[in-house]
Amino acid sequence: MLEKNIFVKYRKIKNINYLVYNNEIFELNEVGMKIWILLENYKNTKEIYTQLAKDCGVTLETVSNDVIEYVDKLIESGLVKNVPN
């Protein structure tokens, strides 16, 4: 189950989305921001890429690998945790 790190802060400055954690700043593009928002309601990667595919009107094959890689990077950076159910 995926869970946002409660210590990550979100900021929007001049229409650019940022996450701030441990004195590091991460800039989010439009799709990255959509994934960050989807993490509020969807708790695994498959749910996230399925909803993103619907929202963007593309196939699962188009987004699945990219979402998996992106979520892995969020986990590696400490922005998201993979916690047991």
C-alpha positions as a Markdown table, in Angstrom:
| # | Residue | x | y | z |
|---|---|---|---|---|
| 1 | Met | 0.0 | 0.0 | 0.0 |
| 2 | Leu | 1.4 | 3.4 | -1.0 |
| 3 | Glu | 1.2 | 6.3 | 1.5 |
| 4 | Lys | 2.5 | 9.8 | 1.2 |
| 5 | Asn | 5.2 | 10.8 | 3.6 |
| 6 | Ile | 3.5 | 13.2 | 6.1 |
| 7 | Phe | 6.6 | 15.3 | 6.3 |
| 8 | Val | 6.6 | 16.2 | 2.6 |
| 9 | Lys | 5.3 | 19.7 | 1.9 |
| 10 | Tyr | 3.6 | 20.8 | -1.3 |
| 11 | Arg | 4.1 | 24.3 | -2.8 |
| 12 | Lys | 3.0 | 26.0 | -6.0 |
| 13 | Ile | 5.1 | 29.0 | -7.0 |
| 14 | Lys | 4.5 | 30.8 | -10.2 |
| 15 | Asn | 2.4 | 27.9 | -11.6 |
| 16 | Ile | 5.2 | 25.4 | -10.9 |
| 17 | Asn | 4.5 | 22.5 | -8.5 |
| 18 | Tyr | 7.1 | 21.6 | -5.9 |
| 19 | Leu | 7.5 | 19.0 | -3.2 |
| 20 | Val | 9.9 | 19.8 | -0.4 |
| 21 | Tyr | 11.4 | 17.2 | 1.9 |
| 22 | Asn | 14.6 | 17.0 | 3.9 |
| 23 | Asn | 15.9 | 20.3 | 2.4 |
| 24 | Glu | 15.4 | 18.9 | -1.1 |
| 25 | Ile | 13.1 | 20.4 | -3.7 |
| 26 | Phe | 11.4 | 18.2 | -6.3 |
| 27 | Glu | 9.7 | 19.9 | -9.3 |
| 28 | Leu | 6.6 | 18.1 | -10.6 |
| 29 | Asn | 5.4 | 18.3 | -14.1 |
| 30 | Glu | 1.7 | 18.1 | -14.9 |
| 31 | Val | 1.6 | 14.3 | -14.9 |
| 32 | Gly | 3.7 | 14.1 | -11.8 |
| 33 | Met | 1.3 | 16.3 | -10.1 |
| 34 | Lys | -1.7 | 14.2 | -11.2 |
| 35 | Ile | 0.1 | 11.1 | -9.7 |
| 36 | Trp | 0.7 | 13.0 | -6.5 |
| 37 | Ile | -3.0 | 13.9 | -6.3 |
| 38 | Leu | -4.1 | 10.3 | -7.1 |
| 39 | Leu | -2.0 | 9.1 | -4.2 |
| 40 | Glu | -4.7 | 10.6 | -1.9 |
| 41 | Asn | -7.3 | 8.1 | -3.0 |
| 42 | Tyr | -5.4 | 5.2 | -4.7 |
| 43 | Lys | -3.1 | 3.1 | -2.7 |
| 44 | Asn | -1.3 | 1.0 | -5.2 |
| 45 | Thr | 0.5 | 1.6 | -8.5 |
| 46 | Lys | -2.0 | -0.4 | -10.6 |
| 47 | Glu | -4.9 | 1.7 | -9.3 |
| 48 | Ile | -2.9 | 4.9 | -10.0 |
| 49 | Tyr | -2.0 | 4.0 | -13.6 |
| 50 | Thr | -5.5 | 2.7 | -14.3 |
| 51 | Gln | -7.1 | 6.0 | -13.2 |
| 52 | Leu | -4.4 | 8.1 | -15.0 |
| 53 | Ala | -5.0 | 6.2 | -18.2 |
| 54 | Lys | -8.7 | 7.0 | -17.9 |
| 55 | Asp | -8.1 | 10.6 | -17.1 |
| 56 | Cys | -5.7 | 11.1 | -20.0 |
| 57 | Gly | -7.7 | 9.0 | -22.5 |
| 58 | Val | -4.8 | 6.6 | -23.2 |
| 59 | Thr | -4.2 | 2.9 | -22.9 |
| 60 | Leu | -2.8 | 1.2 | -19.8 |
| 61 | Glu | 0.3 | 0.1 | -21.8 |
| 62 | Thr | 1.0 | 3.8 | -22.5 |
| 63 | Val | 1.3 | 4.8 | -18.9 |
| 64 | Ser | 1.9 | 1.7 | -16.8 |
| 65 | Asn | 5.7 | 1.4 | -17.0 |
| 66 | Asp | 6.2 | 5.2 | -16.6 |
| 67 | Val | 3.9 | 5.3 | -13.5 |
| 68 | Ile | 5.7 | 2.3 | -12.0 |
| 69 | Glu | 9.1 | 3.9 | -12.5 |
| 70 | Tyr | 7.9 | 7.3 | -11.2 |
| 71 | Val | 6.4 | 5.8 | -8.1 |
| 72 | Asp | 9.6 | 3.9 | -7.5 |
| 73 | Lys | 11.5 | 7.2 | -7.7 |
| 74 | Leu | 9.0 | 8.8 | -5.2 |
| 75 | Ile | 9.7 | 5.9 | -2.8 |
| 76 | Glu | 13.5 | 6.1 | -3.3 |
| 77 | Ser | 13.4 | 9.8 | -2.5 |
| 78 | Gly | 11.4 | 9.2 | 0.6 |
| 79 | Leu | 8.3 | 11.2 | -0.6 |
| 80 | Val | 6.1 | 8.1 | -0.6 |
| 81 | Lys | 6.2 | 5.0 | 1.6 |
| 82 | Asn | 5.3 | 1.4 | 0.6 |
| 83 | Val | 3.6 | 0.2 | 3.8 |
| 84 | Pro | 2.1 | -3.3 | 4.5 |
| 85 | Asn | -1.7 | -3.4 | 4.5 |
